Amino acid sequence: MDMNLLAISSGFGIGAVVGMTGVGGGSLMTPLLLSVFRLSPAVAIGTDLCFAGLTKLAGAASHQRAGNVDRRVVALLLGGSLPGVAATLAVLQRTGVAKTHASVLTVGLGIALILTAAAVILRPLWQAAGLRLEHRLSVRRRAALTIGCGAALGVLVTLSSVGAGAIGACVIMLLHPRLEARCVVGTDIAHAVPLTLLAALGHASLGHVEWGLLGALLIGSVPGIWLGARLTRRLPERLVRALLCASLVTAGLRVIA
């Protein structure tokens, strides 16, 4: 198969998963770029970060117009994640670890995939846990924990391109359990856009983006997201979530091995 056609088809498939579940784009795209397109770990991560940031832009704008974004929670998360991204990029640039020790990125990716699978399969439990913790956390402590979790997400996403969606949503549900489901999704996407785009710009400055491949992936993803959004009304959520988790765990174990 022609590589451009394969890239468009891959973008379509990943887009369909994102449309059905709201997560899984980066989690599935980076292993695909490694195994099918044979990119180095650093270039696969940088290319996926660009793909994720650009595909989520329209979704973030749509949720903002619909009033589904809690700006205070987004600001707290960004207060941790953006410095986390900047610090991680500085370490990558100064040490050159992305080129000389690609195994560091590979292991980070594998761990992030497995954590994302756990976040997806246990997602219904996070809000319940957050409600139990609610009365034990002061407003100041909740804000500090949100910033701290944002910083951890910034490091994880920069090293692996994975986690901004599924893990970010779980953080929001755990620390801000009173948010409606639509606001959890909107707030998560609104936070993921600047997080992934900053990380993508950093990786691009290091030469870690395959631009031609990125363009083909984006062409395929637009109709894929549209189709996935329509299919989500017909497929059982538990089935979709179980299949996604199985794919993430399999990909994570293969990457680590």
NORCORHU-V864385 format. One record per residue. N is the residue number from 1. OMEGA is omega in whole degrees, -180 to 180 (999 if undefined). Layout:
BEGIN
((N:OMEGA) (N:OMEGA))
END
This chain:
BEGIN
((1:176) (2:-174) (3:178) (4:178) (5:178) (6:179) (7:178) (8:179) (9:179) (10:177) (11:178) (12:-179) (13:179) (14:178) (15:179) (16:178) (17:179) (18:179) (19:-179) (20:-170) (21:-175) (22:179) (23:173) (24:-178) (25:180) (26:-177) (27:-180) (28:-175) (29:-176) (30:175) (31:178) (32:179) (33:178) (34:-171) (35:-176) (36:-176) (37:173) (38:175) (39:174) (40:180) (41:-178) (42:-179) (43:177) (44:-179) (45:179) (46:179) (47:180) (48:178) (49:176) (50:-180) (51:-177) (52:-178) (53:-178) (54:-179) (55:-178) (56:-178) (57:-178) (58:179) (59:179) (60:179) (61:-180) (62:180) (63:178) (64:179) (65:-178) (66:-180) (67:-177) (68:-176) (69:174) (70:-173) (71:-180) (72:179) (73:177) (74:-179) (75:179) (76:179) (77:180) (78:177) (79:175) (80:-172) (81:-178) (82:173) (83:177) (84:177) (85:-177) (86:-180) (87:-179) (88:178) (89:179) (90:178) (91:179) (92:-178) (93:-176) (94:-176) (95:-175) (96:-174) (97:-178) (98:-179) (99:-174) (100:-180) (101:-178) (102:-179) (103:177) (104:179) (105:-179) (106:179) (107:177) (108:178) (109:180) (110:179) (111:-179) (112:179) (113:-179) (114:176) (115:179) (116:177) (117:178) (118:179) (119:-178) (120:-174) (121:-178) (122:-174) (123:-179) (124:-176) (125:-173) (126:-179) (127:178) (128:178) (129:179) (130:179) (131:178) (132:-179) (133:-169) (134:-175) (135:179) (136:-177) (137:173) (138:179) (139:-179) (140:-180) (141:178) (142:179) (143:-180) (144:179) (145:178) (146:178) (147:-180) (148:177) (149:176) (150:178) (151:178) (152:177) (153:180) (154:178) (155:-177) (156:-178) (157:180) (158:-179) (159:-172) (160:-173) (161:-173) (162:170) (163:-176) (164:-178) (165:-173) (166:-178) (167:177) (168:179) (169:179) (170:176) (171:-179) (172:-179) (173:-179) (174:-174) (175:180) (176:-170) (177:-179) (178:178) (179:176) (180:-177) (181:-179) (182:179) (183:174) (184:-179) (185:-178) (186:180) (187:179) (188:-180) (189:180) (190:177) (191:-175) (192:-176) (193:179) (194:178) (195:-177) (196:-180) (197:177) (198:178) (199:179) (200:179) (201:178) (202:179) (203:179) (204:179) (205:178) (206:180) (207:-174) (208:179) (209:174) (210:-168) (211:180) (212:178) (213:179) (214:-180) (215:180) (216:178) (217:-180) (218:178) (219:-180) (220:-172) (221:-175) (222:176) (223:179) (224:179) (225:179) (226:-179) (227:180) (228:179) (229:178) (230:-179) (231:-176) (232:178) (233:-174) (234:-177) (235:177) (236:-177) (237:-179) (238:179) (239:-180) (240:-179) (241:180) (242:179) (243:179) (244:-180) (245:179) (246:179) (247:-178) (248:180) (249:179) (250:180) (251:180) (252:180) (253:180) (254:-180) (255:-180) (256:-179) (257:999))
END
